[in-house]
């Protein structure tokens, strides 16, 4: 008889998954969105929820639905070499290059910096991040205990404190939403959609899905059907909490402009609101939330990165990878939050469409018999569009003049590719290529089956 996941176990793993997702950007980006979107907050949040909640949920389901052992195995449907490169770059992006260092940087900027009076910011940041990533490393060295440590203890505390902050905002409104600011005043949905990229959760879902499935297997859930069902339950719990918190924080940001004006970033919005509602105690409470949220995410990312790179380079131990990545995160975190966010943008613009295409094809694959033609064609199409977008972002970031060839391609894309200026130019070309190649794959498969039937009949 197949074992089923109990409600309590679904809740524990779902809350653990929420905490792994809910880190640095999940606090600051919705608050900033609310301030700038103003009276367009709900439209902007619809886009943000699509990429910040919907895609991560689909990513978790895709891992369970595919029946593959990990992301690299899933991406190998495109090509084995691509699978290694894509998976390694994705792990490095959500790990030591950007997302993991960002957890320490956000925790410092919001949880510690407001309390510094005359003390050196750079020295304080170094001391804090040294302790932060030291604790993250220690907790990551024993990944088997992650469900107990995160799901049962840290996560519920984060949820309780955040819901308390949002609840006070609802009971004591600070003001009304103002007129939306650029670029939300023109394209609120698409701007929110792209803002959801910054959470990096859709990328992380392809990694955290493996953690969930391993936790399920450790509880005796082994059949593909039960793994998919249990993954859906735990994913729904995590997605539900994420959506509630995002909407609440966006509302907080939207109603704060009346009282505070437009502040510099979501961290300032949260700090000012907490101080207004609860005084110094509120700031300290917010600091605790930030540190716990960022710590749980850092643990999950270090664990996942350590396990993956140990798997592809077994001569180097898991623990050595965790130590190395923790030190690397410490160094990157000390470049400051703004630099980490800015330099991650071109990479996210490139990786997100590739990840979304892989998720889409994972669910639709049975329709075209998992044809490599479809996987490769759709992925190459997404790459050619998103790569140009990433280059444009990079040149804008470093404030350098784009070369003529890039300007020409950019002009052609803008003129002929739907939604390119909105930031999702890859979508329509990928859908067209997927449909066309899927039809080719289905027709080819039917012909091959017919040939096999004729051949078998002749032999008999």
C-alpha positions as CSV (number, residue, x, y, z in Angstrom):
1,X,0.0,0.0,0.0
2,X,1.4,3.4,-1.0
3,X,2.2,5.8,1.9
4,X,0.4,9.1,1.8
5,X,1.8,12.4,3.2
6,X,-0.1,13.5,6.3
7,X,-1.5,17.0,6.6
8,X,1.0,17.9,9.3
9,X,4.0,16.7,7.2
10,X,2.7,18.6,4.2
11,X,2.4,21.8,6.3
12,X,5.9,21.3,7.8
13,X,7.6,20.8,4.4
14,X,5.5,23.5,2.8
15,X,6.5,26.0,5.5
16,X,10.1,24.9,5.1
17,X,9.8,25.5,1.3
18,X,8.3,28.9,2.0
19,X,11.2,29.9,4.2
20,X,13.8,28.7,1.6
21,X,12.1,30.9,-1.0
22,X,11.4,33.8,1.3
23,X,14.7,35.6,1.6
24,X,16.3,38.9,0.7
25,X,14.3,40.1,-2.4
26,X,11.0,38.8,-1.2
27,X,10.9,41.5,1.4
28,X,12.4,44.6,-0.3
29,X,11.0,44.2,-3.9
30,X,7.2,44.1,-3.1
31,X,7.6,47.1,-0.7
32,X,9.3,49.2,-3.4
33,X,6.7,48.0,-6.0
34,X,3.9,49.2,-3.8
35,X,5.4,52.6,-3.4
36,X,6.1,53.2,-7.1
37,X,3.0,51.5,-8.4
38,X,0.6,53.4,-6.2
39,X,-2.9,53.2,-7.5
40,X,-1.7,50.6,-10.0
41,X,-0.5,48.3,-7.3
42,X,-3.0,45.5,-7.9
43,X,-2.1,45.3,-11.6
44,X,1.6,45.4,-10.9
45,X,1.2,42.7,-8.2
46,X,-0.7,40.5,-10.7
47,X,2.5,40.4,-12.8
48,X,4.7,40.1,-9.8
49,X,2.7,37.2,-8.4
50,X,2.9,35.5,-11.8
51,X,6.7,35.3,-11.8
52,X,7.2,35.5,-8.0
53,X,4.7,32.8,-7.0
54,X,3.2,31.1,-10.0
55,X,6.4,30.2,-11.7
56,X,8.1,28.9,-8.6
57,X,5.1,26.7,-7.9
58,X,5.2,25.4,-11.5
59,X,9.0,24.8,-11.1
60,X,8.4,22.7,-8.1
61,X,5.7,20.7,-9.9
62,X,7.9,20.3,-13.0
63,X,10.6,18.5,-11.0
64,X,8.0,16.2,-9.5
65,X,6.1,15.7,-12.8
66,X,9.3,15.0,-14.8
67,X,10.3,12.0,-12.7
68,X,13.9,13.1,-13.2
69,X,16.4,12.9,-10.4
70,X,17.6,16.5,-10.6
71,X,17.7,19.6,-12.8
72,X,20.6,18.5,-14.9
73,X,18.9,15.3,-15.7
74,X,15.8,17.3,-16.7
75,X,17.8,19.8,-18.9
76,X,19.5,16.9,-20.6
77,X,16.4,16.5,-22.8
78,X,17.8,19.6,-24.6
79,X,21.5,18.4,-24.8
80,X,23.8,16.8,-22.2
81,X,26.4,19.6,-22.5
82,X,23.7,22.3,-22.3
83,X,22.4,20.6,-19.2
84,X,25.7,20.8,-17.4
85,X,26.3,24.5,-18.4
86,X,22.7,25.7,-17.7
87,X,22.5,23.9,-14.4
88,X,26.0,25.0,-13.2
89,X,25.3,28.7,-14.1
90,X,21.9,28.5,-12.5
91,X,23.3,27.2,-9.3
92,X,26.1,29.8,-9.2
93,X,23.5,32.5,-9.9
94,X,21.2,31.6,-7.0
95,X,24.2,30.6,-5.0
96,X,27.6,32.3,-4.4
97,X,27.4,34.9,-7.3
98,X,24.2,36.8,-6.5
99,X,21.3,35.4,-4.4
100,X,23.2,33.9,-1.5
101,X,25.5,37.0,-0.9
102,X,22.4,39.2,-1.3
103,X,20.8,37.5,1.8
104,X,23.7,38.7,4.0
105,X,23.7,42.2,2.4
106,X,20.0,42.7,2.9
107,X,20.1,41.4,6.5
108,X,22.8,43.9,7.3
109,X,21.2,46.9,5.5
110,X,17.8,46.5,7.1
111,X,18.5,44.6,10.3
112,X,21.8,46.3,11.5
113,X,22.6,49.5,9.6
114,X,19.7,51.5,11.0
115,X,21.1,51.1,14.5
116,X,24.7,52.2,13.7
117,X,25.6,55.6,15.1
118,X,28.9,56.8,13.8
119,X,30.3,53.3,13.5
120,X,32.1,52.4,10.3
121,X,29.5,50.9,7.8
122,X,32.2,48.9,6.0
123,X,33.7,47.4,9.1
124,X,30.2,46.7,10.6
125,X,29.2,45.0,7.3
126,X,32.3,42.8,7.3
127,X,31.8,41.7,10.9
128,X,28.1,41.0,10.4
129,X,28.5,39.1,7.2
130,X,31.4,37.1,8.7
131,X,29.0,36.0,11.5
132,X,26.0,35.6,9.2
133,X,27.8,33.3,6.7
134,X,29.6,31.5,9.5
135,X,26.2,30.5,11.0
136,X,24.9,29.7,7.5
137,X,27.8,27.4,6.8
138,X,27.5,25.6,10.2
139,X,23.8,24.9,9.6
140,X,24.5,23.8,6.0
141,X,27.1,21.2,6.9
142,X,24.4,18.8,8.0
143,X,21.7,19.1,5.3
144,X,19.7,16.1,6.5
145,X,18.5,18.3,9.4
146,X,17.2,21.1,7.2
147,X,13.5,20.2,7.5
148,X,13.7,20.1,11.3
149,X,15.7,23.3,11.7
150,X,13.9,25.4,9.1
151,X,10.4,23.9,8.8
152,X,9.7,23.4,12.5
153,X,11.4,26.4,14.1
154,X,12.5,29.3,12.0
155,X,9.8,29.5,9.4
156,X,6.7,29.7,11.7
157,X,8.4,32.6,13.5
158,X,9.0,34.5,10.3
159,X,5.3,34.0,9.2
160,X,3.9,35.1,12.6
161,X,6.0,38.3,12.8
162,X,5.3,39.3,9.2
163,X,1.6,38.7,9.5
164,X,1.6,40.8,12.7
165,X,3.3,43.7,10.9
166,X,0.9,43.5,7.9
167,X,-2.1,43.2,10.3
168,X,-1.1,46.4,12.1
169,X,-0.8,48.2,8.7
170,X,-4.4,47.1,7.9
171,X,-5.7,48.2,11.4
172,X,-3.8,51.5,11.3
173,X,-3.6,52.6,7.6
174,X,-0.8,55.2,7.0
175,X,-2.6,56.8,4.1
176,X,-4.0,56.1,0.6
177,X,-2.2,54.9,-2.6
178,X,-0.8,57.7,-4.7
179,X,-0.6,58.1,-8.5
180,X,1.7,55.5,-10.0
181,X,5.2,56.5,-10.9
182,X,7.2,55.4,-14.0
183,X,7.5,52.8,-15.3
184,X,4.4,51.4,-13.5
185,X,2.2,54.2,-14.8
186,X,2.6,52.9,-18.4
187,X,2.9,49.1,-18.1
188,X,2.1,48.1,-14.5
189,X,1.6,44.4,-15.2
190,X,4.7,43.8,-17.3
191,X,6.8,45.9,-15.0
192,X,5.6,43.8,-12.0
193,X,6.2,40.7,-14.1
194,X,9.8,41.6,-14.7
195,X,10.2,42.8,-11.1
196,X,9.4,39.2,-10.0
197,X,12.6,38.1,-11.8
198,X,14.6,39.8,-9.0
199,X,13.3,37.3,-6.4
200,X,15.1,34.5,-8.4
201,X,12.5,32.1,-7.0
202,X,11.6,30.5,-10.3
203,X,15.3,29.6,-10.8
204,X,15.5,28.4,-7.2
205,X,12.4,26.3,-7.6
206,X,14.2,24.0,-10.0
207,X,16.7,23.4,-7.2
208,X,14.5,23.5,-4.1
209,X,12.2,20.9,-5.8
210,X,14.9,18.4,-5.3
211,X,15.2,19.2,-1.6
212,X,11.4,18.7,-1.3
213,X,11.5,15.4,-3.2
214,X,14.4,14.1,-1.1
215,X,12.5,15.0,2.1
216,X,9.4,13.2,0.8
217,X,11.4,10.1,0.0
218,X,13.0,10.1,3.4
219,X,9.4,10.0,4.8
220,X,8.6,6.9,2.7
221,X,6.9,8.6,-0.3
222,X,8.5,6.8,-3.3
223,X,6.0,6.3,-6.2
224,X,5.9,9.0,-8.9
225,X,2.2,9.6,-8.4
226,X,2.5,10.2,-4.7
227,X,5.6,12.3,-5.1
228,X,3.8,14.6,-7.6
229,X,0.7,14.8,-5.4
230,X,2.8,15.5,-2.3
231,X,4.9,18.0,-4.1
232,X,1.8,19.8,-5.2
233,X,0.5,20.0,-1.6
234,X,3.7,21.3,-0.2
235,X,4.1,23.7,-3.1
236,X,0.6,25.0,-2.6
237,X,1.3,25.8,1.1
238,X,4.5,27.7,0.2
239,X,2.9,29.5,-2.7
240,X,-0.1,30.5,-0.5
241,X,2.1,32.0,2.2
242,X,4.3,33.8,-0.4
243,X,1.2,35.4,-2.1
244,X,-0.3,36.6,1.2
245,X,3.0,38.1,2.4
246,X,3.7,39.7,-1.0
247,X,0.3,41.3,-1.3
248,X,0.5,42.6,2.3
249,X,3.9,44.1,1.9
250,X,2.9,45.7,-1.4
251,X,-0.1,47.2,0.3
252,X,2.2,48.5,3.1
253,X,4.4,50.2,0.5
254,X,1.5,51.7,-1.4
255,X,-0.1,53.3,1.7
256,X,3.3,54.5,3.1
257,X,3.8,57.3,0.6
258,X,1.3,59.7,2.2
259,X,3.3,59.6,5.4
260,X,6.9,59.1,4.4
261,X,7.1,60.2,0.7
262,X,9.0,58.1,-1.8
263,X,11.8,56.3,0.0
264,X,15.1,54.9,-1.3
265,X,14.3,51.2,-1.8
266,X,12.0,48.6,-0.1
267,X,14.3,48.3,2.9
268,X,13.7,51.9,3.9
269,X,10.0,51.4,3.4
270,X,10.0,48.5,5.8
271,X,12.2,50.2,8.4
272,X,10.2,53.4,8.4
273,X,6.9,51.6,8.7
274,X,8.1,49.4,11.5
275,X,9.4,52.3,13.4
276,X,6.2,54.2,12.9
277,X,4.0,51.4,14.1
278,X,6.1,49.9,16.8
279,X,8.9,52.4,17.5
280,X,12.4,51.1,18.2
281,X,10.9,47.8,19.1
282,X,9.4,47.6,15.6
283,X,12.9,48.2,14.1
284,X,14.3,45.4,16.2
285,X,11.5,43.1,15.3
286,X,12.0,43.8,11.6
287,X,15.7,43.1,12.1
288,X,14.9,39.7,13.5
289,X,12.5,38.9,10.6
290,X,15.1,40.0,8.0
291,X,17.9,37.9,9.6
292,X,15.7,34.8,9.9
293,X,14.3,35.1,6.4
294,X,17.7,35.6,4.9
295,X,19.4,33.0,7.0
296,X,16.9,30.3,6.0
297,X,17.4,31.1,2.3
298,X,21.2,31.2,2.6
299,X,21.1,27.7,4.2
300,X,19.0,26.3,1.4
301,X,21.2,27.8,-1.3
302,X,24.5,26.7,0.2
303,X,23.1,23.2,0.8
304,X,21.8,22.9,-2.8
305,X,25.0,24.3,-4.3
306,X,27.2,22.1,-2.2
307,X,25.3,19.0,-3.1
308,X,25.2,19.7,-6.8
309,X,28.9,20.6,-7.3
310,X,29.9,17.6,-5.1
311,X,27.8,15.4,-7.4
312,X,29.6,16.6,-10.6
313,X,33.1,16.8,-8.9
314,X,33.0,14.0,-6.4
315,X,36.7,14.3,-5.5
316,X,35.8,17.5,-3.7
317,X,33.7,16.8,-0.6
318,X,30.3,18.4,0.0
319,X,31.6,20.1,3.2
320,X,34.6,21.7,1.4
321,X,32.2,23.1,-1.2
322,X,30.0,24.6,1.5
323,X,33.0,26.2,3.2
324,X,34.3,27.6,-0.1
325,X,30.9,29.0,-1.2
326,X,30.4,30.5,2.3
327,X,33.7,32.4,2.0
328,X,32.9,33.5,-1.5
329,X,29.5,34.8,-0.4
330,X,31.2,36.7,2.4
331,X,33.4,38.5,-0.1
332,X,30.6,39.3,-2.6
333,X,28.3,40.5,0.1
334,X,30.8,43.2,1.1
335,X,30.4,44.9,-2.3
336,X,27.0,46.1,-1.1
337,X,23.4,45.3,-1.9
338,X,23.0,47.8,-4.7
339,X,25.9,46.4,-6.7
340,X,24.7,42.8,-6.2
341,X,21.2,43.6,-7.4
342,X,22.4,45.7,-10.4
343,X,24.9,43.2,-11.7
344,X,22.5,40.3,-11.4
345,X,20.0,41.9,-13.8
346,X,21.6,40.9,-17.1
347,X,22.1,37.3,-15.9
348,X,18.4,37.1,-14.8
349,X,17.2,38.5,-18.1
350,X,19.2,35.6,-19.8
351,X,18.4,32.8,-17.5
352,X,14.7,33.4,-16.7
353,X,13.4,32.7,-20.2
354,X,15.5,29.6,-20.5
355,X,14.1,28.3,-17.2
356,X,10.5,29.2,-18.2
357,X,10.9,27.4,-21.5
358,X,12.2,24.3,-19.7
359,X,9.2,24.4,-17.2
360,X,6.7,24.8,-20.1
361,X,8.2,22.0,-22.1
362,X,8.3,19.7,-19.1
363,X,4.5,19.8,-18.8
364,X,3.7,19.7,-22.5
365,X,6.4,17.2,-23.4
366,X,4.1,14.1,-23.4
367,X,2.1,15.7,-26.2
368,X,5.1,15.6,-28.6
369,X,6.7,12.5,-27.2
370,X,9.5,14.5,-25.4
371,X,11.0,15.2,-28.8
372,X,14.5,16.7,-28.6
373,X,13.7,18.7,-31.7
374,X,11.1,20.7,-29.8
375,X,13.2,21.2,-26.7
376,X,16.2,22.3,-28.6
377,X,14.4,24.6,-31.1
378,X,12.4,26.4,-28.3
379,X,15.5,26.8,-26.1
380,X,17.7,28.2,-28.9
381,X,14.9,30.6,-29.9
382,X,14.6,31.9,-26.3
383,X,18.4,32.1,-26.0
384,X,18.8,34.3,-29.1
385,X,16.2,36.8,-27.9
386,X,17.1,36.9,-24.2
387,X,20.9,37.0,-24.9
388,X,20.4,40.3,-26.8
389,X,18.2,41.7,-24.0
390,X,20.9,40.7,-21.5
391,X,23.6,42.4,-23.5
392,X,21.6,45.6,-23.7
393,X,21.0,45.5,-19.9
394,X,24.7,45.0,-19.4
395,X,25.8,48.0,-21.5
396,X,23.2,50.1,-19.8
397,X,24.5,49.0,-16.4
398,X,28.1,49.9,-17.2
399,X,27.1,53.0,-19.0
400,X,29.0,52.1,-22.2
401,X,27.9,52.8,-25.8
402,X,26.5,49.7,-27.5
403,X,28.4,48.5,-30.6
404,X,26.6,49.1,-33.9
405,X,25.8,45.4,-34.5
406,X,24.0,45.2,-31.2
407,X,22.1,48.4,-31.9
408,X,21.0,47.0,-35.3
409,X,19.7,43.7,-33.8
410,X,18.0,45.7,-31.0
411,X,16.2,47.8,-33.6
412,X,15.1,44.7,-35.5
413,X,13.8,43.0,-32.4
414,X,12.0,46.1,-31.3
415,X,10.3,46.5,-34.7
416,X,9.3,42.9,-35.4
417,X,9.1,40.9,-32.1
418,X,5.8,41.3,-30.1
419,X,6.2,42.5,-26.5
420,X,10.0,43.0,-26.9
421,X,9.9,46.4,-25.3
422,X,7.9,45.0,-22.4
423,X,10.7,42.6,-21.6
424,X,9.1,39.3,-22.7
425,X,10.1,39.3,-26.4
426,X,11.0,35.6,-26.2
427,X,7.5,34.5,-25.5
428,X,5.7,34.7,-28.9
429,X,8.7,33.3,-31.0
430,X,9.1,30.4,-28.5
431,X,5.3,29.6,-28.7
432,X,5.4,29.6,-32.5
433,X,8.5,27.5,-32.7
434,X,7.2,25.1,-30.1
435,X,3.9,24.6,-31.9
436,X,5.5,24.1,-35.4
437,X,8.2,21.7,-34.2
438,X,5.7,19.8,-32.0
439,X,3.5,19.2,-35.1
440,X,6.6,18.0,-37.0
441,X,7.5,15.7,-34.1
442,X,4.0,14.2,-33.9
443,X,3.8,13.6,-37.6
444,X,7.3,12.1,-37.7
445,X,6.4,9.8,-34.8
446,X,3.2,8.6,-36.5
447,X,5.1,7.9,-39.7
448,X,7.8,5.9,-37.8
449,X,5.0,3.9,-36.0
450,X,3.4,3.2,-39.4
451,X,6.7,2.0,-40.9
452,X,7.3,-0.2,-37.9
453,X,3.8,-1.7,-38.3
454,X,4.4,-2.4,-42.0
455,X,7.8,-3.9,-41.3
456,X,6.4,-6.2,-38.6
457,X,3.6,-7.3,-40.9
458,X,6.0,-8.1,-43.8
459,X,8.2,-10.2,-41.5
460,X,5.2,-12.1,-40.2
